[in-house]
Amino acid sequence: MLDSIRIGKQKSAKQKLRKPVTQAGLFGLLTIFQLICLVRLLFSDRVMENPLHLLAFVLLIGVEWVYYGFSRAIGREHIELEASAFFLTSIGFVALTGVLPSSTWMQLLGVVAGLVVYNLVIWFMGSIDRVVKYKVWIGVGGVLLLAANLIFGSIIYGAQNWIKIGPITFQPSEFVKIAFVMTGTATLDRLQSSRHLTWFLAFFAVCMGALFYMGDFGTACIFFVTFLVIAFMRSGDWKTLILFCAGAAAGAALILQFKPYIAKRFEAWRHVWEFADTSGYQQTQLLMSVASGGLLGLGPGLGVLHTVAASTTDLMFGIVCEEWGLLLGAAAVSVYVGWALFAGRLAGRTRSSVYSIAACSAASLLLFQAALNLFGVTDILPLTGVTLPFVSRGSSSMIACWGLLGFIKAADSRTYKQGRLAA
């Protein structure tokens, strides 16, 4: 009898030791990490030239805790997904503060707007009937955004994917990612109707054609992979996917035939040191910067990569590794992988296939975009000009990433506690 009591006490003690971190504790750990980074920023000469910009980072911490209070108020108890996104955002903020402090204010606005879009996506996905009902209008909205880009877009870094309205510059193609996932999810959930399939294929073709015409090949690859994920989850037919891939390869070959200048963008790939003074300059500087950072980095503002074109957008991971270390870079990579694994777990226990497809396609999009960026940094793949989700500078990208994360959150049945968000 005494042995049984003793064993029971031991089990109880082990359960207490295994008690998971509370949501407040999770945000507390995130805040501790941010304060450590803030202290390190205080020792940067570049940052202290205008310390007022540090206020943007402090306000980011405030935004996180306001969101925590909002989540508690609406009964949303499981916010680990948001905490991980705030972690990535913090990494981007500290890296950006060290090299381009003035841009942190626009980044902060992107976070706030992104949180609004995030919650709108969760609310919208709360009703499957609503998603199916408005799928055509969402798709039309995506096409109109691309059309506006084709008509009014400006060419920056070789791609016509920017629209300028006064002092504001944004990328419509980033917002089309949300429309693409939502339209594809709602349409291919009813794949048994050829009309639904034809509609989505037409929408997909328009998106790909517009992106290729704009020269945004990185985003085109992201759309194509997302399309394959959606199609496979609905049909499970490998033959169809192989046919799509073959068609895409033929289309890419045709484009290179008529636009040979595109191929020149990749001439330095895998041979960057041979073109170190010309087309491989950006890549060689990137590789040297990543290697020079070591495990803990050189310190904020002490790197040299910020002098290279697109350093705070396409090459942001290089700045993170150079000034803050490979350990922090590896921590960022683990978040993307974790989201993909989480979405895969959700797929088997969602209320409807709509949520399974939405979560997996959104997670695949974020993971593939991160992979394109990271593999481009390490010269495994050519640099494709895509941003690192939640880390790279850019309000459009930040808003779109929060919107995509909303699909994963919507698939989690714990989000709609007592149906409070599904109305």
C-alpha positions in Angstrom: 0.0 0.0 0.0 2.8 2.4 0.9 4.6 1.5 -2.3 1.5 2.4 -4.3 1.2 5.8 -2.6 4.9 6.4 -3.2 4.6 5.6 -6.9 1.6 7.8 -7.1 3.4 10.7 -5.6 6.4 10.2 -8.0 4.0 10.2 -11.0 2.4 13.4 -9.7 5.8 15.0 -9.3 6.8 14.0 -12.9 3.5 15.5 -14.3 4.2 18.8 -12.5 7.7 18.8 -14.0 6.3 18.2 -17.5 3.7 21.0 -17.2 3.7 22.9 -20.4 4.7 26.6 -20.5 1.6 28.8 -20.2 0.7 31.3 -22.9 1.8 34.2 -20.7 5.0 32.4 -19.9 5.6 31.9 -23.6 5.2 35.6 -24.4 7.3 36.3 -21.3 10.2 34.2 -22.7 9.8 36.0 -26.1 10.0 39.4 -24.3 13.1 38.3 -22.4 14.7 37.4 -25.8 13.7 40.8 -27.2 15.1 42.7 -24.2 18.4 40.9 -24.6 18.5 41.9 -28.2 17.5 45.5 -27.2 20.5 45.7 -24.8 22.8 44.5 -27.5 21.4 47.2 -29.9 22.3 49.8 -27.3 26.0 49.1 -27.8 25.7 49.7 -31.6 27.2 53.1 -32.8 25.0 53.0 -35.9 21.8 52.5 -33.8 22.7 55.1 -31.2 23.2 57.8 -33.9 19.4 58.1 -33.7 18.2 56.1 -30.7 14.6 57.2 -31.3 14.3 54.4 -33.9 14.6 51.9 -31.0 11.1 53.0 -30.0 9.7 51.0 -32.9 11.2 47.8 -31.5 9.8 48.7 -28.0 6.4 49.3 -29.5 6.5 45.9 -31.2 6.8 44.4 -27.8 3.8 46.4 -26.7 1.8 45.2 -29.8 2.6 41.6 -28.8 1.2 42.0 -25.3 -1.9 43.9 -26.6 -2.5 41.0 -28.9 -2.1 38.6 -26.0 -4.7 40.6 -24.0 -7.0 40.6 -27.1 -6.7 36.8 -27.4 -7.5 36.3 -23.8 -10.5 38.6 -24.1 -12.0 36.6 -27.0 -11.3 33.2 -25.4 -8.4 32.3 -27.7 -6.2 30.3 -25.4 -3.7 28.6 -27.7 -1.5 31.3 -29.3 1.8 29.4 -29.8 1.5 30.0 -33.6 1.4 33.8 -33.1 4.2 33.7 -30.6 6.5 31.9 -33.2 5.5 34.5 -35.8 6.4 37.3 -33.4 9.7 35.6 -32.8 10.5 35.7 -36.5 9.3 39.3 -36.7 11.6 40.2 -33.8 14.6 38.6 -35.6 13.8 40.8 -38.6 13.4 43.9 -36.4 16.7 43.6 -34.6 18.6 42.9 -37.9 16.9 45.8 -39.6 17.5 48.1 -36.6 21.2 47.5 -36.9 21.5 48.4 -40.6 18.5 50.5 -41.6 16.8 51.8 -38.4 14.5 54.3 -40.1 12.6 51.5 -41.9 11.5 49.8 -38.7 8.5 52.2 -38.5 7.0 51.0 -41.8 7.8 47.4 -40.7 5.8 48.1 -37.5 2.8 49.3 -39.4 3.1 46.2 -41.5 2.9 44.0 -38.4 -0.2 45.9 -37.1 -2.0 45.7 -40.5 -0.9 42.0 -40.7 -2.6 41.2 -37.4 -5.8 42.8 -38.7 -5.7 40.7 -41.9 -4.7 37.6 -39.8 -7.9 37.8 -37.7 -10.0 38.7 -40.8 -8.8 35.5 -42.5 -9.6 33.4 -39.3 -13.1 35.0 -39.1 -13.7 34.5 -42.9 -12.6 30.9 -42.8 -15.0 30.3 -39.8 -17.8 29.6 -42.3 -17.2 27.1 -45.1 -20.3 28.3 -46.9 -19.0 31.9 -46.9 -15.7 30.8 -48.3 -17.3 28.8 -51.1 -19.8 31.6 -51.8 -17.3 34.4 -52.3 -14.5 32.3 -53.9 -15.1 33.8 -57.4 -15.1 37.3 -56.1 -11.9 36.7 -54.3 -10.3 35.3 -57.4 -11.5 38.3 -59.5 -10.0 40.6 -56.9 -6.6 38.7 -57.3 -6.8 39.1 -61.0 -7.5 42.8 -60.7 -4.5 43.3 -58.4 -2.3 41.6 -61.0 -3.8 43.7 -63.8 -3.2 46.9 -61.8 0.4 45.7 -61.4 0.8 45.2 -65.2 -0.6 48.6 -66.0 0.8 50.8 -63.2 3.7 48.7 -61.9 7.3 49.9 -61.7 10.4 47.8 -62.4 12.7 47.4 -59.4 15.6 44.9 -59.4 14.4 43.6 -62.8 10.8 42.7 -61.9 7.7 44.8 -62.6 6.0 43.9 -59.3 5.8 47.3 -57.4 3.2 50.0 -57.4 4.0 53.5 -56.1 1.3 55.7 -54.8 3.0 58.9 -53.5 5.4 57.8 -50.8 3.9 54.4 -50.5 5.2 51.4 -52.4 3.6 48.0 -52.3 3.6 44.6 -54.1 0.1 43.5 -55.2 1.4 39.9 -55.9 2.0 39.5 -52.2 -1.8 39.9 -51.5 -2.7 37.7 -54.4 -1.1 34.8 -52.4 -3.9 35.0 -49.9 -6.5 35.1 -52.7 -4.8 32.1 -54.4 -4.9 29.9 -51.4 -8.4 30.8 -50.5 -9.8 30.4 -54.1 -7.9 27.2 -54.7 -9.0 25.7 -51.4 -12.7 26.5 -51.9 -12.7 25.5 -55.6 -10.8 22.3 -55.5 -12.8 21.1 -52.5 -15.5 20.5 -55.1 -13.2 19.0 -57.7 -15.9 16.5 -58.8 -17.4 19.3 -60.9 -15.4 20.1 -64.0 -16.7 23.6 -63.9 -14.9 24.2 -60.6 -11.7 22.7 -61.9 -11.8 24.8 -65.1 -12.3 28.0 -63.1 -9.3 27.4 -60.9 -7.1 26.3 -63.7 -8.0 29.5 -65.6 -7.2 31.6 -62.5 -3.9 29.8 -62.0 -3.0 30.3 -65.7 -3.7 34.1 -65.4 -1.6 34.4 -62.3 1.3 32.5 -63.8 1.1 34.4 -67.1 1.1 37.8 -65.3 3.9 36.9 -63.0 6.1 35.7 -65.9 5.3 38.8 -67.8 6.3 40.9 -64.8 9.5 39.0 -64.5 8.7 37.8 -60.9 9.9 34.2 -61.4 10.4 33.5 -57.7 6.8 34.2 -56.9 5.7 32.2 -60.0 7.5 29.2 -58.6 5.9 29.7 -55.2 2.4 29.8 -56.9 3.1 26.7 -58.9 4.3 24.6 -55.9 1.2 25.8 -53.9 -1.0 24.8 -56.8 0.6 21.3 -56.8 0.0 20.9 -53.1 -3.7 21.9 -53.4 -4.3 19.7 -56.4 -2.6 16.7 -54.8 -4.4 17.0 -51.5 -7.7 17.0 -53.3 -7.0 14.3 -55.9 -4.0 12.3 -54.7 -3.2 11.6 -58.4 0.5 11.6 -59.1 0.0 11.3 -62.8 -1.8 14.6 -62.9 1.0 16.3 -61.0 3.6 14.9 -63.3 1.6 16.2 -66.2 1.5 19.7 -64.7 5.2 19.6 -64.0 6.0 18.6 -67.5 3.8 21.5 -68.8 5.5 24.0 -66.5 8.9 22.8 -67.7 7.9 23.2 -71.3 6.5 26.7 -70.6 9.7 27.7 -68.9 11.8 26.5 -71.8 9.6 28.4 -74.2 10.0 31.6 -72.2 13.8 31.2 -72.1 13.7 30.7 -75.9 11.9 34.0 -76.5 13.5 35.9 -73.6 17.1 34.8 -73.5 18.1 37.7 -71.2 16.3 35.8 -68.4 18.8 33.0 -68.5 21.7 35.5 -67.9 20.3 36.1 -64.4 21.3 32.5 -63.6 24.7 32.4 -65.4 26.6 32.8 -62.1 24.7 30.1 -60.3 27.1 27.4 -58.9 30.0 29.5 -60.4 29.7 32.7 -58.4 33.4 32.9 -57.6 34.2 33.0 -61.3 31.9 36.0 -61.7 32.8 37.7 -58.4 33.3 41.1 -59.9 30.2 41.0 -62.2 27.0 38.9 -62.0 28.3 36.9 -59.0 29.2 39.9 -56.8 26.0 39.9 -54.8 26.3 36.2 -54.1 29.9 36.1 -53.2 29.5 39.0 -50.7 26.5 37.1 -49.2 28.5 33.9 -48.7 31.4 35.7 -47.1 29.1 37.6 -44.8 27.3 34.5 -43.6 30.6 32.7 -43.0 32.1 35.7 -41.1 29.3 35.9 -38.6 30.1 32.7 -36.8 27.7 31.3 -34.2 27.0 34.6 -32.4 27.5 37.2 -35.1 29.7 40.3 -35.4 27.2 42.6 -33.7 24.5 44.9 -34.9 25.8 47.4 -37.5 29.2 45.8 -37.8 28.6 43.8 -40.9 29.2 44.8 -44.5 26.4 43.0 -46.3 24.1 46.0 -45.8 26.0 47.8 -48.6 24.9 45.3 -51.2 21.8 45.8 -53.2 18.5 44.2 -51.8 20.4 43.4 -48.5 17.4 44.0 -46.3 14.9 42.2 -48.5 16.1 39.3 -50.5 19.4 38.9 -48.5 18.0 39.5 -45.0 19.0 36.1 -43.8 22.6 36.9 -44.6 22.4 40.0 -42.4 20.9 37.9 -39.6 23.7 35.4 -39.8 26.5 38.0 -40.2 25.5 40.3 -37.4 23.5 38.1 -35.1 25.0 34.6 -35.7 24.2 31.3 -37.3 22.4 30.1 -34.1 19.7 32.7 -34.5 19.5 32.0 -38.2 19.0 28.3 -37.4 16.3 29.1 -34.9 14.4 31.0 -37.6 14.6 28.1 -40.0 13.2 25.7 -37.3 10.1 27.9 -37.1 9.2 27.3 -40.8 9.7 23.6 -40.5 7.7 23.6 -37.3 4.8 25.3 -39.1 4.8 22.7 -41.8 4.8 19.8 -39.3 2.0 21.5 -37.3 -0.1 21.9 -40.5 0.4 18.3 -41.3 -0.8 17.2 -37.9 -3.9 19.5 -38.2 -4.8 18.0 -41.6 -5.8 14.7 -40.1 -8.2 16.2 -37.5 -9.8 19.2 -39.0 -13.6 19.7 -39.3 -13.5 19.7 -43.1 -11.1 19.1 -46.0 -11.3 22.8 -46.7 -9.3 23.5 -43.6 -6.8 20.7 -44.3 -6.1 22.0 -47.8 -6.0 25.6 -46.6 -3.5 24.9 -43.8 -1.2 22.6 -45.8 -1.1 24.8 -48.8 -0.4 28.0 -46.8 2.3 26.2 -44.7 3.8 24.8 -47.9 3.8 28.3 -49.5 5.6 29.8 -46.5 8.1 26.9 -46.2 8.8 26.9 -50.0 9.3 30.6 -50.0 11.7 30.4 -47.1 13.5 27.5 -48.8 13.9 29.5 -52.0 15.4 32.4 -50.0 17.7 30.2 -47.8 18.9 28.0 -50.7 19.6 31.2 -52.7 21.7 32.5 -49.8 23.8 29.4 -49.8 24.0 29.1 -53.6 22.2 25.8 -53.6 19.6 27.5 -55.9 19.8 30.7 -57.8 18.8 33.9 -56.1 15.1 34.3 -57.1 14.3 37.6 -55.4 11.8 36.3 -52.9 11.7 37.6 -49.3 12.2 35.6 -46.1 8.7 35.4 -44.5 8.3 37.7 -41.4 12.0 38.5 -41.4 12.7 40.5 -44.6 11.9 44.2 -44.8 8.6 45.0 -46.6 5.1 45.8 -45.3 3.4 44.0 -48.2 5.3 40.8 -47.4 4.6 41.1 -43.7 0.8 41.6 -44.2 0.6 38.7 -46.7 2.6 36.4 -44.3 0.2 37.1 -41.4 -2.7 36.4 -43.8 -1.3 33.1 -44.8 -0.7 32.2 -41.2 -4.4 32.8 -40.6 -5.2 29.7 -42.8 -3.1 27.5 -40.5 -4.8 29.0 -37.4 -8.2 28.6 -38.9 -7.6 24.9 -39.3 -7.0 24.5 -35.6 -10.3 23.5 -34.1 -9.3 25.1 -30.8 -9.4 28.5 -32.5 -13.2 28.5 -32.7 -14.0 28.0 -29.0 -17.7 27.7 -28.6 -18.2 29.0 -32.1 -17.3 32.6 -31.1 -15.4 33.4 -34.3 -17.3 31.4 -36.8 -20.4 33.6 -37.0 
